[in-house]
Amino acid sequence: MQPDASNLPYLTADLPGAGGLIKQHIGDFCVEEIPLYPVCGEGTHVYFTVRKRGIPTPAAVARIAKYMQVRPSEIGVAGLKDAQAVTIQQMSLEHADPRKLAAFRDRQIDILSTARHTNKLRPGHLEANRFTIKVRNTASDALARAEAILEVLARRGVPNYFGPQRFGLRNDTAMLGRALVTGDLGEFVAILFGRPADSDPKDCRAARAAFDQGDIKAALTAWPRHYAHPRRALSAYKNAKASRKNERAVYTVDKRMKRLYVSALQSAIFNDVLARRIGTFDSVAPGDLAARTGSKSVFTVEAAPEQLEAEQARAAAFEISPTGPIPGYRSSLAEGEPGKMEVDALAAWGVETEDFRHVDRMKVKGARRALRFKIADLEISTEVDDTSSHLLLKFTAPSGCYATVLLDELTKNRNEQN
């Protein structure tokens, strides 16, 4: 079993999609961060607003760090933004010269403003994101179709799926995470180095095929040199004693990559739970662990008729939402019928919450995540620019939610969006 974005059920499956494609041009997808807090105007940290075009956040950070003669890790960011987009986001750097920052010049990056603050910007220091998106090559009646779909999403909420980018180009990161969580090092190595797919680049495909054939030397020779992480792990595998090859390879994999793999598994299990209850994801049931909108704290929905009726009314008003598990050894599961769905999803992936207590050298605590998110400031219209006519969509979504999920519902072209 593997996570597959194309298999996740639509909330609006009964409504025809508007069709169309996103990201046909860099300017078709624009995102602006809405900060979690205002900059106070004093302190040792300089916050600077960056507009970037067609470049991922880490690459932008690296260029600015080189210019400022600091390590990239010294620059704080609240979130990572898409490469194939125009994005506006805050960054921070302590003891920086604001005038030098403002003088930075790059063909893909502009520094729009600077201000002082008292702390470093950290991941998650983000309230929401404002999106402006052009959808091209849509159906002739796309606006009417889009309006019908958006009415449902605005009223019931957008399914809070993790997007397909969470699962990697090979759609295998969750499977790597499962192998780590279950301690199946042989399976981890087999996925990481072998099992070529038609979608793999030719050089990677040749390296994976050689590994599956047992020719480790040929696999290492074929593996592209710009894939530094797998090459280093494969080299450790090649040079280790036969009894310790898997162990040495896994040990050599960067810890950040391992966290990414485990996170992908957690995301896949959450998606599974949400898919199982997509028809009722906007209502609560006895045993649900619900959260107030905008809050991470949860409470149990009781079965008493009076309380259940009151909580249902609050869910209808979008004051609360049911949550699903981001599984870990300290994460709670729901009870009743919602809890059964969560247990079934964990079983489908062959894991239990206790398996997350010792994952390699990590302890994965887990959390809960709302099954839906609320969109704000929604606008939809048709527009014509120098390229073509298109749908113009504007909305604000909470931090951590995927705009592509809304676009999937709107276009019903999930496999063509990325």
Summary of the structure (lengths in Angstrom):
residues: 418
radius of gyration: 23.1
end to end distance: 21.9
largest distance: 68.5
contacts: 1323
relative contact order: 0.16
helix: 41%
strand: 23%
